[in-house]
């Protein structure tokens, strides 16, 4: 038995050249990327700012952290969650027609290709750029943040939706067609049961991402907790910045634990 295994291992093609080339390419890219780093730019002011951030996290402003007014951390976190949630819901519904028009097993290959290209273009633009554009249209505030999250979600959600549609079990449709079911019945009893849990899992995952996106949209005055954070850091009010960061970290941690648990239940049925 050992001899047979040894002979099989000896007969296997050598992959030394493959691993050597891969490692060489990796080291070249690593050295080339590291060359862009300039540690000289980290001067004394940068180190003092880093120390101030750590000090703010260790000694946060508790009055601001537990302030229930419109300027408190809890209100700003609630506004951030509302922006992310509403933007995710709108984007999830708007992504459905794009997904079906991008699925190659639903429409022709030409139509599918065109909509795939459109989704790539949508995903290419960063959320902050969308935020800057919507602020010019609607003015600063949470509404611009909701529109930004909605549009930024469409690209990713449509792609994942389309992938799920293309992986549908076609045997269900064949059996329903042989039973004389109508198109509505095929959609109601054949498509929706297969896609509902998958779509919902994708939406929850995207909401987890959107919560992080919404937290930085405040940097461009699109609502949320980002603006007070950057204002506090620019004014060197590290205790206030620490309070905001602590609230943001706890919020994202709780949201990620919840989303992972929900997605696990949906995937396992």
N, C-alpha and C positions, 0 to 999 in steps of 0.2 A: 504493500500500500504506500509506504513512504517513498519507495523507488519510483512508483508511478507519479506521485505528486511532484517529486524532484524533477523527473523528466519533463513534466508539463510546465513547471516553472522555467526550466532551462530552454524549453521550446518557445516560450513567450517572447515577443519582440522586445528589444531593449528600448527603454524610454529615457535613457540618459541624455541624449541629444535634445529631446523635447523639454525635459525639465531644465536643462542648462540654458537653452534659448529663452524659456519663460522667465527664469530667474534673472537672466541678464537684462531682459527688457524691463522687468520690474525694478531692478536696481537703477537702470538709466533714468526711468521716469521718476523714481524717488529722489535721486540726486538732482535732476533737473527741477523738480518741484521745490526741493529744499533751498535751491539757489535763489528763489524769489523771496525768501525770508531775510529780513534785515533786523537783527536783534538790537542794532544800535538805535533804532527808533524808539525802543522801550526806555525812555529816560526816567529821571527822578519823578516827574509829574505823573507819568503813567503808573509807576509803582505806588505812588501815594493814592491815586484814584482806586487802584485795585485794593489797597489796604482799607480805603474808605468804604468800598462796597462790602468787604468782609465785616468791617465794624458795624455797618448798618444792618447786616443780616443777624449779627450776634446781639445787637441792641436796637431792635426796631421800635418805632413809635407806636406803642400799643393803643394810644388814643385814636390815632388814624386807622389802625387795623380794625378796631371794633366800633368805628364811627358809622352810624346808620343813616347819616345825611347823604345828600347827593355828591358830596366831595369825599366820602369815606371809601375805604378799600372794598367793603362788602357791596356797596352800590355799584362801584365800577366793575367789579367781578360779575355781578348780576347782569349789567349791561353788556359785558363781553360775551357771556353765555347766551344772552338773548340774540345778539348779532349773529353768533355762530350757528345757533339753532335755527333761526328763521332763514338765514342764508342757505343752510344745508337743505332745509325742507323745500325751498323754492328751487334750488338747483337740482334736487333729486327728481322733482316732477318735470322740470324742463329738459332733463337729460334723457327721459324715456323715449320721446320721438326720435331724438338724435341717435339713440342706441339702436332702435329698430331699423333706421335708415342706414346704419353703419354695419349691420349684421349681414354677412354675405349669404347666409341661408334664408334670408327674408326678402332681400331686394337683389337686383342685378349687381354684378361685380363692378361695373362702372359707377353706379350710384354709391355703392358701398365704399369704393376707393375715394370718391370725391368727399364724402362726409368724414371719412377717416382723416383725410388731409385737413379738413376744417377743424376737427377736434385737436389735431396736432398744433395747429395755429393757435387755438384757444389756450392750450396748455403751455405754449411757449412763453406767453406774456406773464410776468410775475404779478402776484396779487397786489403788491404796492403800486405797480404801474396802473392797474385797473382802478385802484383807490384814488390815485391822483387825477385820473380822467373823470371819475364819477363826482369827485369833489367840485370840479369845474362845472358840472351839470346841475347837481342838486345842492351844492354848498356843503360846508363841513357838518359832520354829525353822524349819528348812528345809521341814518337811512343810506348814506353813501357806503357805509361799511356792509350793510345787508346786501346791497346791489353788487358790491365787490366780491363778497363771499359766494353769492349765487353764481355769478359768471365764472369765477375761478373754479367752482365745483363742477360745472357742466362738463368740462373737458375730461377730467379723470373719471367721473361717474359714468359718462356715456361710454367710454372705452371699456370699463369693467362690466357695465351692463351688456354691451355688445358681445364681449367674450363669453359671458354667461348664456346669452341667447344662442350663440353659435354652438355651444356645448349641450344644447337641449337634446333630450332623448326623443328622437324622431319616431321611434316605435309606438309611442303613445298616440301620435297623430295618425299613423297608419291604421292602428286598431280602431280609433274613433271614426276615421273615414269609412272603414268597412262596416261600422255600425250605423252609418248614415247621419252622423252628428253634423250640425250646422257649424258655420265659422265661429259664431258667438260661443257655442258650446265648446268648441275646440280651445278657444282662448280662455274661457271661464274654468274649464275642468282639465285642460291639457297644459296650457302655458303658465297661467297664474300660480297653480300649486308648485310648479317646478322653480319658478323664478322669485316668488315672494320672499322666502327666507334668504335667498342669495342676495337679492336686491337690498333687503333690510340690513343684512350684515355689511354690505358695501357702504350703505349710507351711514351706519354707526361708525365705521372706520373713518369715513370722510369727515364726520362731525368731530372726531378726535383731532384730526388734522386742522380743521377749520377753527377750532378753539385756539390753537397756537397762532393761526393766521390772524384771527380777530384781535389777539392780544398785542400785535405789533401794528395793526392798522391805525391805532391812535397816533403813531408817529407822523402820519400824514393827515391828522385831524379827521379820521373817519370813524370816530367813536371808540369806545373801549378804554382799556386801562393803560394803553401804550403811551398816550400823551402825558398823563401825570407822572409816569415813570421817568420819561426822558426829561421832563421839566425839573423833577427833583434831582436827577443826576447832574443836569447842567448847572443847577444852583448849589451843588455839593451838599444837599440835604440828605445825607446818607441814611439817617434813621427813617425818613419817609420812604426813600427808595427801598430800604430793607423791608419795611412793612408791605409795600406793594409786591415785592418779589416773593416774600413768604406766602402771601395770599395767592399769588399766581401759581407758585409751585404746588401748593396744596390743591388748588382747583384742578390743575392739569393731572396731578397724581390720582385724585379721586375719579376724574373723568376717564382716565386710561384704565383704571381697575374696573370701573363699571362697564366700559365699552368692551374690554377683553372678555369679561364674564358673559355679557349678552351675546357677543359674536360666537363664543364657544358653545353656548346653548343652541344658537341658531344653526351652526354648522353640524352639531351632533344630533339635531332634530329634537 
